[in-house]
């Protein structure tokens, strides 16, 4: 998948043993929840997934192989189907989700002349996810300050735009506004078409902090060609700042901070950081102009 799914590296060893244990749990919950397989099981780096039928409806069984995925599951259950895919069952590492159209339609829209529409849809979903609820959120949510831990050492090591991103992030994190529950990885691949349920988020990281952070990953997506197109970032800043009701310069600062963090993760993992670095640099040039 070409999406820039750049998220914090997982600390736990993803051993064959973990995958085997996850597969055992998958089989256990198929029985436990009386699920009928409706497609082959498959695994990602972080979980086992299997399309199933549950009480006559299509669903997806997901077995988390790491704590970050489990935290995301707790947040999905907390959202209870408002702006996110609905959780039908949850226990330990296991999550049973309503199954929606998994074709990344927003990515297609962004590539085919409807970039602004796709960005507005993501902003509408963010509004639903950020809205205050009457019950307290899961205690496991990670504060943004902690989420940014890897930026400073990377800035010291690599310098350049990462140094600027570190200074901006430090300031943003000290003066956070509109603190809310954050998805943490909101982009074109993580907002799906739920049909009559509307657009629905999947795969949250489960963070807590300034809501401005949640809009930054839009600008690194849906792929390098779209994200790096001349004038694209400036055009989308106008769209997103209006749709999200965030002042453009504040949005640009979050884009720089996120771009630096995303690049730090990639560089530390030995992966290509081009999109993140370019996005941060473009945003910095716009902010400075």
Secondary structure as GFF3:
##gff-version 3
##sequence-region A 1 289
A	DSSP	alpha_helix	16	32	.	.	.	ID=ss1
A	DSSP	beta_strand	36	37	.	.	.	ID=ss2
A	DSSP	beta_strand	42	43	.	.	.	ID=ss3
A	DSSP	beta_strand	47	54	.	.	.	ID=ss4
A	DSSP	beta_strand	57	64	.	.	.	ID=ss5
A	DSSP	alpha_helix	67	79	.	.	.	ID=ss6
A	DSSP	beta_strand	87	91	.	.	.	ID=ss7
A	DSSP	beta_strand	94	98	.	.	.	ID=ss8
A	DSSP	alpha_helix	105	111	.	.	.	ID=ss9
A	DSSP	alpha_helix	115	130	.	.	.	ID=ss10
A	DSSP	beta_strand	142	143	.	.	.	ID=ss11
A	DSSP	alpha_helix	144	147	.	.	.	ID=ss12
A	DSSP	alpha_helix	149	158	.	.	.	ID=ss13
A	DSSP	alpha_helix	161	174	.	.	.	ID=ss14
A	DSSP	beta_strand	179	182	.	.	.	ID=ss15
A	DSSP	three_ten_helix	188	190	.	.	.	ID=ss16
A	DSSP	beta_strand	191	193	.	.	.	ID=ss17
A	DSSP	three_ten_helix	195	197	.	.	.	ID=ss18
A	DSSP	beta_strand	199	201	.	.	.	ID=ss19
A	DSSP	beta_strand	207	210	.	.	.	ID=ss20
A	DSSP	three_ten_helix	211	220	.	.	.	ID=ss21
A	DSSP	alpha_helix	224	227	.	.	.	ID=ss22
A	DSSP	alpha_helix	232	244	.	.	.	ID=ss23
A	DSSP	alpha_helix	248	268	.	.	.	ID=ss24
A	DSSP	alpha_helix	274	288	.	.	.	ID=ss25
###
